[in-house]
């Protein structure tokens, strides 16, 4: 048997298609987008608009309870909208619509009453909270302390304490004063027996402690513990051993028995005090080099270290003795044919041809005798005249002007 029944058909729910723009765009999203486009953070806006970052976050979250004074909300919203290049009136109206904020005049209850406490629902986005999300949460007091650092700190404290205790111990040892017995014990203390009444006078003790003993005076006991003063200072000259030596009594200047036969067996240094020694020179000095000018010539002589020894314009008959040094001096002359060298009574040269300049000529004895020949007096009449005048001065003794007025 087939029964017919009636069944109610299921209602089909119509699902509306959702497009990419099917969402509610709020004022805070627009403001955050504009601020992100400008590349500004909440702290940047606070620094430029002089408005707290917490207020900027409250405007974007449409939360009027975050403001301390509701009367300033309209100015803050309009200023922030003008900063983002948005319509300030439209932004303020949208903020009032989304947050339910109503402008209250001065006599209204909302302006004078206490702020209502707004409890956030459990499903509210935590990123939309106006409680300064840009400020990081504070850490605990001992959150940054590592356990390993505690052990290192304790080791450092122990090391500092050990060093301090060691320094204090050394300081105490340095400051200690140790008493040492004297080397010479006083005679009175050494010879007196304290059991026999030595600590009392003789009259009180009734016995003679030491027969024939005279007690020392107080002055002698005081001088026992201090340095003994000298009646006259003792002066010892530092150069006494050197000053006592006499060159006539010791060394190479002391005369022999043949030179002073009458001084045999006597103190030669004392007897010959003030007598000059008989010094004999057995070796003749080395011959020197002498510059002889027969005509006018400019001459300059330098030492081995470059110091100018002699520099002048020598006239006819002028001479200059070259000093004998380890390193020979050098000669520079403007008129080479006017100067000769006198060595051991003989003339060598001239330095060079007439009118020629000669430089860096070593004035050593070996160099001059090797490089130059003995001068010919007949070849240079000026040289012959200079030699003749020099020989006449040697042969003619000087006269005393006092005897021949």
C-alpha positions as CSV (number, residue, x, y, z in Angstrom):
1,X,0.0,0.0,0.0
2,X,1.4,3.2,-1.0
3,X,0.8,6.2,1.2
4,X,1.1,9.7,0.1
5,X,2.6,12.1,2.6
6,X,3.4,15.7,2.6
7,X,6.9,16.8,3.4
8,X,8.1,20.4,3.7
9,X,11.0,21.1,1.5
10,X,14.2,22.5,3.0
11,X,14.8,26.1,2.6
12,X,17.8,26.9,0.6
13,X,20.0,29.6,2.0
14,X,21.2,32.2,-0.5
15,X,24.9,33.0,0.0
16,X,25.8,36.4,-1.3
17,X,29.0,36.5,-3.2
18,X,31.7,38.5,-1.4
19,X,34.0,40.6,-3.6
20,X,37.5,42.0,-2.9
21,X,35.9,45.3,-1.7
22,X,33.1,43.7,0.5
23,X,34.4,44.9,3.8
24,X,33.9,47.9,6.1
25,X,36.6,50.5,5.8
26,X,36.9,52.4,9.0
27,X,38.5,55.8,9.8
28,X,41.4,54.3,11.7
29,X,42.4,52.1,8.7
30,X,42.4,55.1,6.4
31,X,44.6,57.1,8.8
32,X,47.0,54.3,9.3
33,X,47.3,53.8,5.6
34,X,48.0,57.5,5.0
35,X,50.5,57.5,7.8
36,X,52.2,54.5,6.4
37,X,52.3,56.1,3.0
38,X,54.1,59.1,4.5
39,X,56.5,56.8,6.3
40,X,55.8,58.2,9.7
41,X,55.6,56.4,13.1
42,X,53.5,57.5,16.1
43,X,56.6,59.0,17.7
44,X,57.3,61.0,14.5
45,X,53.7,62.4,14.5
46,X,54.0,63.2,18.2
47,X,57.3,65.1,17.6
48,X,55.8,67.1,14.6
49,X,52.2,67.8,15.8
50,X,53.1,68.1,19.6
51,X,50.3,65.6,20.3
52,X,50.9,62.5,22.5
53,X,51.4,59.3,20.6
54,X,48.7,57.7,22.9
55,X,46.2,60.3,21.6
56,X,47.1,59.6,18.0
57,X,46.6,55.8,18.6
58,X,43.2,56.6,20.3
59,X,42.1,58.6,17.2
60,X,43.0,55.8,14.9
61,X,41.2,53.3,17.2
62,X,38.1,55.6,17.6
63,X,38.5,55.5,21.4
64,X,37.5,58.8,23.1
65,X,38.0,57.4,26.6
66,X,41.8,57.6,26.2
67,X,41.7,61.4,26.3
68,X,42.0,63.3,29.6
69,X,39.9,66.2,28.4
70,X,37.0,65.5,26.0
71,X,36.9,69.1,24.9
72,X,40.2,68.8,23.0
73,X,39.1,65.7,21.0
74,X,37.7,67.8,18.1
75,X,40.9,69.8,17.8
76,X,43.1,66.7,18.0
77,X,41.1,64.8,15.3
78,X,41.0,67.8,12.9
79,X,44.7,68.5,13.4
80,X,45.7,64.9,12.7
81,X,43.4,64.7,9.7
82,X,44.9,68.0,8.3
83,X,48.4,66.5,8.9
84,X,47.4,63.5,6.8
85,X,45.9,65.7,4.0
86,X,42.4,64.5,4.7
87,X,39.2,66.5,5.1
88,X,39.2,67.5,8.8
89,X,35.3,68.0,9.1
90,X,34.6,64.6,7.4
91,X,37.3,62.9,9.6
92,X,35.7,64.4,12.8
93,X,32.2,63.4,11.8
94,X,33.4,59.9,11.0
95,X,35.2,59.7,14.3
96,X,32.0,60.7,16.2
97,X,29.9,58.2,14.2
98,X,32.3,55.2,14.8
99,X,33.0,56.0,18.5
100,X,29.7,57.4,19.5
101,X,31.3,60.6,20.8
102,X,29.0,63.6,21.1
103,X,30.2,67.1,21.5
104,X,29.1,68.5,24.8
105,X,28.8,72.2,25.7
106,X,30.1,73.6,28.9
107,X,26.8,73.3,30.9
108,X,26.0,69.7,29.9
109,X,26.3,66.8,32.1
110,X,28.8,65.0,29.9
111,X,31.3,68.0,30.1
112,X,31.2,68.1,33.9
113,X,30.6,64.5,34.9
114,X,33.2,61.8,35.4
115,X,34.3,59.8,32.5
116,X,32.6,56.5,32.0
117,X,34.7,53.5,32.3
118,X,34.6,51.5,29.1
119,X,35.3,47.9,29.4
120,X,36.8,46.3,26.4
121,X,35.1,43.1,25.2
122,X,36.9,39.8,25.2
123,X,37.0,39.6,21.4
124,X,38.6,43.0,20.9
125,X,41.7,43.1,18.8
126,X,44.8,43.5,21.1
127,X,46.6,45.5,18.4
128,X,43.8,48.1,18.4
129,X,44.3,48.9,22.1
130,X,45.2,52.6,22.7
131,X,47.4,51.8,25.7
132,X,50.6,52.9,23.9
133,X,51.4,49.7,22.0
134,X,54.6,51.2,20.8
135,X,56.1,51.2,24.2
136,X,57.9,47.9,25.0
137,X,56.9,46.1,28.2
138,X,59.2,46.6,31.1
139,X,61.4,43.7,32.2
140,X,61.7,42.2,35.6
141,X,64.4,43.5,38.0
142,X,66.6,40.4,37.8
143,X,65.7,39.4,34.2
144,X,69.0,40.5,32.8
145,X,71.1,38.7,35.4
146,X,72.7,35.5,34.2
147,X,73.7,32.7,36.6
148,X,77.2,32.5,35.2
149,X,77.7,36.2,36.0
150,X,76.9,35.6,39.6
151,X,79.7,33.0,39.9
152,X,82.2,35.4,38.2
153,X,81.1,38.2,40.5
154,X,81.7,36.1,43.6
155,X,85.2,35.0,42.4
156,X,86.0,38.7,41.8
157,X,84.8,39.6,45.3
158,X,87.0,36.8,46.8
159,X,90.0,37.9,44.9
160,X,89.6,41.5,46.0
161,X,89.2,40.4,49.6
162,X,92.3,38.2,49.5
163,X,94.4,41.0,48.1
164,X,93.1,43.5,50.7
165,X,93.8,41.1,53.5
166,X,97.3,40.4,52.2
167,X,98.1,44.1,52.0
168,X,96.8,44.7,55.5
169,X,98.9,41.9,56.8
170,X,102.1,43.2,55.2
171,X,101.3,46.7,56.5
172,X,101.0,45.4,60.0
173,X,104.3,43.5,59.7
174,X,106.1,46.6,58.4
175,X,104.8,48.8,61.3
176,X,105.9,46.4,64.0
177,X,108.7,47.7,66.3
178,X,111.1,45.0,67.6
179,X,113.1,45.7,70.7
180,X,116.7,44.3,70.6
181,X,119.0,44.1,73.6
182,X,122.0,46.5,73.6
183,X,125.4,45.0,73.0
184,X,127.1,46.5,76.1
185,X,125.1,45.9,79.1
186,X,125.5,48.7,81.8
187,X,128.0,47.6,84.5
188,X,125.7,48.7,87.3
189,X,122.9,46.4,86.2
190,X,125.3,43.5,85.5
191,X,127.1,43.5,88.8
192,X,124.3,44.3,91.3
193,X,122.2,41.5,92.6
194,X,118.6,42.6,93.1
195,X,118.1,39.9,95.8
196,X,120.9,41.3,97.9
197,X,119.3,44.7,98.1
198,X,120.8,46.2,95.0
199,X,117.7,48.1,94.3
200,X,117.9,50.1,97.6
201,X,120.4,52.5,99.0
202,X,123.3,51.1,101.0
203,X,122.0,52.6,104.2
204,X,118.6,51.0,103.8
205,X,119.9,47.6,102.7
206,X,122.4,47.4,105.6
207,X,124.9,45.5,103.6
208,X,127.8,46.5,101.3
209,X,126.8,45.2,97.9
210,X,130.2,45.6,96.1
211,X,133.3,46.5,98.1
212,X,135.2,49.4,96.6
213,X,132.7,50.1,93.8
214,X,132.0,53.6,92.8
215,X,128.6,54.1,91.2
216,X,128.8,55.9,87.8
217,X,127.3,59.4,87.4
218,X,124.1,60.1,85.7
219,X,125.9,61.9,82.9
220,X,128.0,58.8,82.0
221,X,124.8,56.7,82.0
222,X,123.1,59.1,79.6
223,X,126.1,59.2,77.3
224,X,126.0,55.4,77.1
225,X,122.9,55.4,74.8
226,X,124.0,58.3,72.6
227,X,127.0,58.8,70.2
228,X,130.1,60.1,71.9
229,X,130.9,63.7,70.9
230,X,134.4,64.4,69.7
231,X,136.4,67.2,71.3
232,X,137.7,68.3,67.9
233,X,136.4,67.3,64.4
234,X,138.5,64.9,62.4
235,X,138.9,66.2,58.8
236,X,140.2,63.7,56.2
237,X,141.0,65.3,52.8
238,X,139.6,63.4,49.9
239,X,142.6,64.1,47.7
240,X,145.1,63.4,50.5
241,X,146.9,60.4,48.7
242,X,147.2,62.4,45.5
243,X,148.3,65.6,47.0
244,X,151.1,63.9,48.9
245,X,152.7,62.7,45.7
246,X,155.6,64.8,44.4
247,X,156.6,64.7,40.7
248,X,160.3,65.2,41.7
249,X,160.3,62.2,44.0
250,X,158.4,59.6,42.0
251,X,158.0,58.7,38.4
252,X,159.9,59.7,35.3
253,X,160.8,63.2,36.6
254,X,162.6,61.9,39.7
255,X,166.4,62.5,39.4
256,X,168.8,59.6,39.5
257,X,171.8,59.1,41.7
258,X,174.2,60.2,38.9
259,X,172.3,63.5,38.4
260,X,172.1,64.2,42.1
261,X,175.0,62.4,43.9
262,X,174.6,64.3,47.1
263,X,171.0,63.1,47.6
264,X,171.8,59.4,47.9
265,X,170.0,58.0,51.0
266,X,167.8,61.0,51.4
267,X,164.2,61.7,50.6
268,X,164.4,62.9,47.1
269,X,160.8,64.2,47.0
270,X,161.4,66.3,50.1
271,X,164.9,67.6,49.3
272,X,164.2,68.5,45.7
273,X,160.9,70.4,46.4
274,X,160.8,73.5,44.2
275,X,163.8,72.3,42.0
276,X,163.0,72.0,38.3
277,X,163.9,68.6,36.8
278,X,166.5,68.3,34.2
279,X,164.4,67.3,31.2
280,X,166.2,66.5,28.0
281,X,164.6,66.0,24.6
282,X,166.3,63.3,22.6
283,X,164.2,63.3,19.5
284,X,164.0,66.2,17.0
285,X,160.6,67.5,16.0
286,X,159.1,66.7,12.6
287,X,159.6,69.3,9.9
288,X,156.6,71.5,9.3
289,X,155.1,73.0,6.1
290,X,155.1,76.8,5.6
291,X,153.3,78.7,2.9
292,X,155.5,81.4,1.3
293,X,154.0,84.1,-1.0
294,X,156.2,85.8,-3.6
295,X,153.3,87.8,-5.1
296,X,149.8,88.8,-4.0
297,X,147.5,85.8,-3.8
298,X,144.2,84.8,-2.0
299,X,144.7,81.7,0.2
300,X,142.3,79.7,2.4
301,X,143.3,76.7,4.5
302,X,140.7,74.3,5.9
303,X,141.0,71.5,8.5
304,X,139.9,67.9,8.0
305,X,136.5,68.7,9.6
306,X,135.8,71.7,7.3
307,X,136.8,74.5,9.7
308,X,138.6,77.4,8.2
309,X,142.1,77.7,9.8
310,X,143.5,80.6,7.7
311,X,142.0,82.8,5.0
312,X,143.6,86.0,3.8
313,X,145.2,87.7,0.8
314,X,148.9,87.1,1.2
315,X,151.3,89.8,0.0
316,X,154.9,89.2,-1.2
317,X,157.0,87.9,1.6
318,X,154.1,86.7,3.8
319,X,154.3,83.3,5.4
320,X,151.9,80.9,7.2
321,X,152.9,77.8,9.2
322,X,150.4,75.0,8.5
323,X,149.5,73.2,11.8
324,X,150.6,69.6,12.1
325,X,147.4,67.4,12.6
326,X,146.6,63.8,12.2
327,X,144.5,64.5,9.1
328,X,146.2,67.0,6.8
329,X,144.6,70.4,6.0
330,X,143.5,71.3,2.5
331,X,144.5,74.4,0.5
332,X,142.5,76.5,-2.0
333,X,144.3,79.3,-3.7
334,X,143.3,81.8,-6.4
335,X,146.8,82.5,-7.8
336,X,148.7,79.2,-7.9
337,X,151.9,80.5,-9.3
338,X,152.4,83.0,-6.4
339,X,152.8,80.6,-3.5
340,X,155.6,78.1,-2.7
341,X,156.1,75.5,0.1
342,X,159.0,75.8,2.6
343,X,159.9,72.4,4.0
344,X,162.9,71.9,6.2
345,X,164.8,74.9,4.6
346,X,164.0,74.0,1.0
347,X,161.3,75.6,-1.2
348,X,159.0,73.4,-3.3
349,X,156.5,74.5,-5.9
350,X,154.9,76.6,-7.1
351,X,151.4,75.4,-6.3
352,X,150.4,75.6,-10.0
353,X,150.7,77.7,-13.2
354,X,150.2,81.5,-13.0
355,X,146.5,82.6,-13.0
356,X,145.2,79.1,-12.1
357,X,142.9,78.2,-9.2
358,X,143.9,75.2,-7.1
359,X,141.4,73.5,-4.7
360,X,141.5,70.6,-2.2
361,X,145.3,70.3,-2.1
362,X,146.4,68.1,0.9
363,X,149.1,69.9,2.9
364,X,150.8,66.8,4.2
365,X,154.6,66.4,4.2
366,X,154.6,63.3,2.1
367,X,152.1,64.6,-0.5
368,X,154.0,67.9,-1.1
369,X,157.5,66.3,-1.3
370,X,156.2,63.7,-3.7
371,X,154.0,65.9,-5.9
372,X,156.3,69.0,-6.2
373,X,159.9,69.4,-7.0
374,X,162.5,71.7,-5.4
375,X,161.9,75.2,-6.8
376,X,164.5,76.8,-9.1
377,X,165.5,80.3,-7.8
378,X,166.7,81.4,-11.2
379,X,163.3,80.6,-12.8
380,X,161.4,83.0,-10.5
381,X,163.1,86.2,-9.6
382,X,160.4,87.1,-7.0
383,X,161.1,83.8,-5.1
384,X,164.9,84.6,-5.2
385,X,164.2,88.0,-3.6
386,X,162.0,86.6,-0.9
387,X,164.7,83.9,-0.1
388,X,167.4,86.5,0.0
389,X,165.5,88.7,2.4
390,X,164.8,85.8,4.7
391,X,168.5,84.8,4.8
392,X,169.5,88.3,5.7
393,X,167.0,88.4,8.6
394,X,168.5,85.2,9.9
395,X,172.1,86.3,9.7
396,X,171.5,89.8,11.1
397,X,170.8,89.6,14.9
398,X,168.1,91.9,16.2
399,X,169.4,95.0,17.9
400,X,168.1,96.4,21.2
401,X,166.6,99.9,20.5
402,X,167.4,100.9,24.1
403,X,171.1,100.6,23.4
404,X,171.1,102.3,20.0
405,X,168.8,105.3,20.4
